[in-house]
Structures are given as C-alpha cells and as structure tokens.
Amino acid sequence: MRIVDLSHPISPAMPLWPGTPRPEFSDLHSVGRDGFGERWLQLSSHTGTHLDAPAHLLEGEATLDCLPVDRFIGKGALLDLRNPQSEPVSLEQLLLHRATIEQAQFLLLHSGWSWFWGTAKYDRDYPVLSEDAASWLCGVGLKGIGIDAPSFDEPGSEALPVHRCLLGAGLILIENLTALDRLDGHAFFLSALPLPISDAEACPVRAVAVISSFDTK
C-alpha cells in the first residue's frame, strides 16, 4: 500500500487564519542539559490541518473525545473542484458524482487551493459549497468532509451556514488539507485521528490517505 500525507507541518512560522494565535514551542528539558528531551507546546485547536467537531459551533453537541475512534477512519472519495462550474459549488455539480459520493464515508473536496498556502490569496476567494449542496450531503451517510482550503464558509461569514448545516448533521469537518492531487484517480481510505483531548471542539490532525497496493492506476 501507499500512504499519502495530507497534512501541513506545524511550526511557529506557519500560515494561520487571521486572528489565530501563533504556535509557541519551548524546551522544558534538553538531552544535553538534562539527559532527556521534553517540549512545551502551545497552539490553537484550529491550527493547520485540523478537525472540527459539532461542538465547534453547536452548544451541547459532540466533542471529538466523545466520538468513537472509527468515526475518523473510512473509505474516501475525491471530488475535483479545481474548475468549478459555479460559485458556490452547486447541488447540481454534486449530483453528477452522486454514485461515488454515496459509496464513500469521507468526501474530500479538491479545490486546488493548497497551492496558495502561505500567500495572501489563501484566505480569500476559495470555493465553498452552496447551502443546498451542503444540505444534500448531510443525508448521504458520510462520516465527514474535508477540503484543501481554510474554511467551508466564505471569508468574513459570521453566520457560518455551511459549517452549521454539516456539523448539525453530526459530520466532522477537516480543513487545510494538502496534496489531494496525489489521490486523483485512486481508491483510498482516509485516517484523520485527533488527540483524545477532553472537551475538544477541534484538534490538529495528521491526515493520511492509504492507497491499496491493488490499485494499479
């Protein structure tokens, strides 16, 4: 099998959504001084490639630590949105791929936006789902949806209707994916495991895709 890393590295110098605190790392102990290494890590739960749980926006809904571990692993499908027919992405566009989507547990939206990671363009003008497209996805049996862009809602949105729709249906959302082009044309399983942090509404993840050795494409 082949494993494809879909995650951005985390560092103090990494790109961040406007207003997100910068990660801070420091040495508590070092091998040279103390005989062992230990670091202090401080970062937002929405840093880099991360999962949103329903509790991110909906009071009283599930946090990541309350979800069974199998909710973060499953059969994936890739939807190519690099040349969108409309903005936002319409329900009609999704229905063209209905059979593929309905057979998946995770839908990854390949917008190509990770090419702009680290530039001013990354946080604006990225494609998002229309509200009716998001509503339809709530009813097809998915565990979650991922995108190689910073958000599922338009920049500056305060109501966050797409987030609220998808999270309200119990889906988990993965933002800031990368390298989705390496999955094009392949069957794969997705793993996006968060740390089991108490009451976590979100958490950075090491998202990976596993392509079977029997996939000859």
N, C-alpha and C positions, 0 to 999 in steps of 0.2 A: 504494500500500500504506500501511497504518498501522502504526506501531511503538509498542508499549506498554512502558514501563519497569516492570519487576517488582522493582526493587532499592530497598533503603533507603539513604539517604545515610549516608556515614561521617563522623563528627566526634568530637571528644573528649567531647562531651556526649551521645552516642547511647546508647540502651539496650543492655545487654550481658547475656549469660548469666552467672549468678553465678559469680564466680571468674575470668572473662576479664579480662585487663588492659585498662585504658582506652587507646584510641589516643592517641598523643602526636605532635604535629606542631610543627616549629620551622623558622625560616628560616635556611638556610645562607648565602644571599645574597639581596639585595633589589634591585629595579630602581633605587630611589632612591639606595642606597649604592654598589652595585657595577655597576649598568648591566644586570643580568640577575637573574631570579628563580630560586631553587632551594630546595627544601624537604627537610627530613629527616622521614621517615615511619616511625613505629614502631607496629606493631599485630599482634595475634594473627592467625594464619591462619584462625581461625574467627570473625572479626569480621563482623557484619552478614549480608547476603545472601552466602552462600558455598557452595562445593562441597566435599564430602568425597570423597576417593579411597579405593579399597580399602586403601591403606597406612595410613589413619587408625587402623584397629584391627587389621589383619592384617599381621603381620611378613612381609616379603619380597614382599608384593603390590604392585601397580602404584601409582606415584605419578603425580600429574597431568601432569608433564612427559614421562612415558613414554607417555602416551596420544596417539594421532593426533588432530589438531585436529577431525576430523569427528565425534569422539565427543561433542563439546559442542554440536552443532547438529543439529536434526532436527525431524520432524513431531511436534507436540504434541497432547495430548488433555487436557481438563479434566474432573475428577470432582468433583461438588458434594457435599461432606460437611458442609454447614452445618447440616443437621438429621439427624445420624447416627441410624440405627435401632438401633444397639448401640454399646457402648464396651468394648473397642476395635472398630474398623471390621472387620466380619467378611468372610470369603471370600464368603459368600452375597451381600453387598452389591456386591462387585466383579463377581461373575458376572452381575449384572443389566446390566452395561455391558461385557460380555466382547468384543463385536464392536468397540466403539470402542477399547478398550484394546489389543486385538491388532493394530489398524491403526496404532498410534502408536509413536513412538520414545522420546518423553518423556511421562510421565504426571504431571500437576500436580494435587495434592490441595488442593482449595479448601475449607479448613475455616472461613474467615472470621476466623481468629484474629489476622490482622494488624490488625484493628480495635483490639486491646488492646496493640499495640506502644507501649512507653513507660509501661505501667501494671504494677502488681504482678501482675495476673492473667495476663499474657502467658506467664510461665514456669511456669504450673501449670494442670492440668485440660484441656490441649489434647488433641484427639483423636489417636490413633495407630492404626496398623494392628495387627491381630491377627497372631500368628506364622504361622498358616496362610494368611492373606491375603498376607503378605509372601513366604512360600514360593512361592505360586502366581505372584506377579508376577515371581519370578526366572526363570520358564520361558516367558515370553511374548515374548521378543525385544526388550525395552526396552533403551535405552542408559542411561536414568536416570530418577529420580523426584524431584519437587520438592514442597515443602509450604510454606504460608504460616504456619508455626509454628516454634518454636525447635528441635525435635528430632523424630526418628522414634521415639524410645523415651520411655517415661513418665518424668516428673520423678523424680529420685532413683534411677533404674535404674543398677545397677553392671554387670550382665551385658550390657546393650545388645543383646538378642536380635534386634530388628528390624534395627538397623544391621548386625550381624554377618551376618545372613542375606542382606541385599541387597548389601552390599559383598563378601561372599564369592562372590556370583554375578557379580562384575565390574561391577555397576552403579555409577554415580556418583549422589550424593545432593545435592540443593540444599535448603538450609534458609533460613528467614527471607525467603521471597518476600513480595511485597505486590502489591496492585492486581489480583488474579486475577479479581475481579468484572468487570473490563473485558474479559475473554476469554469470558465466558459466552455460549454460542451461536455462537461463531465458530470457523472453522478457522484454525489458526495454525502457524507454525514457531517453535521456540524456539532462542535463542542464549544460551549461558552460558559465555563464554570466560574461563578463568583466565589469569593471567600465567604464562609458562613458567619458573617458579622451580624450580631444581634440587631434587629430592627432596621436593617439596611434597606433604604428605598432605592438605592443604586449602588453599583460597585464596578470598578475597573475589572476587566476580564482579559484572559489570554484566549482569544477566539481562534480556533483552528478548524480547518476542513480536512476530512480524511477521505481521500480518493482511493477507491478499491483497486487492488492490483489486477482485477479482472476487467477494469475499464481500459479499453485499448485506444481511446480517442487521443 
